[in-house]
Amino acid sequence: MHNALTIDVEDYFMVSAFAGIVKIEEWSQYESRVERNTELLLDLLDEYETKATFFTLGWIAERYPSLIRKIFDRGHELASHGYSHRLVYDLTPEVFKEDTRTTKKIIEDVIGAEIIGYRAASYSVTKRSLWALDILAEEGFLYDSSIFPIRHDRYGYHEFDRFSKVVELQNSQRIVELPLSTVRLIGRNLPIAGGGYLRLLPLRFIKWGIGSINRKENRPAIIYLHPWELDPGQPRINGSKLSVFRHHVNIKNTEQKLKNLVGSFDFAPVKVVYAQEIESIRGSI
């Protein structure tokens, strides 16, 4: 069974945990490491003959088009991560529509091909921002992977389905929602999808979780990480103790954990893993 490997392409200073300290207008003043770290990821994936989906910020695609083209030319899927990593529920529908439209055009102009997938900054499509799915469908996206069915202080919609779901929207529109992976234990959804959970949790538990989803539930898992998570030497930003902990915990082990996972499971881009669901949406448009 193929699982979906996804990369959220953003730099270390762009994360939501530091948004109160690092303003978008100041991003260009920070040392950029996104090219180096993404190329490291590309080389690692080549080594294991693995393809992934790269959810990319429009801000990065605009400034580093050669990197985006390199991702595409090496056989990976490109998708949108919004323009400047703003939380969906902090935006108006009008601003969100402009943000998604702008980013889609930037990436498509760079690679010369259609993109069909979207992931919100910090999984910020929640119960109070489900309106975003209608806008995504209107703008030509066929799938979204922004809902994390857990409880969290910044994101999460724990009542949502744990696995892929075709969501019926207004005006007879539909979109495939692909929630981040969880395992069901002691009556709760526990996250095993990657990122900080990949760094914090024992590798044995992550592998058990993916294996359980594949074998017992007969479903693919969706795993994510960021290029900066392979960069223990990145400059440190003085955020809150909790934010700094979340950002840096076990970051030195990410690369080895990722190698172990891609060597133990089959991974592919989202558009491959969920081709049947996606094509059912395309066929209804």
Beta strands, then each sheet from edge to edge (+ up, - down):
strand 1: 2-9
strand 2: 53-56
strand 3: 77-80
strand 4: 117-118
strand 5: 143-144
strand 6: 165-168
strand 7: 174-177
strand 8: 182-185
strand 9: 188-191
strand 10: 222-225
strand 11: 266-268
sheet 1: 3+ 2+ 1+ 10+
sheet 2: 3+ 2+ 1+ 11+
sheet 3: 4+ 5+ 7+ 6-
sheet 4: 8+ 9-
end
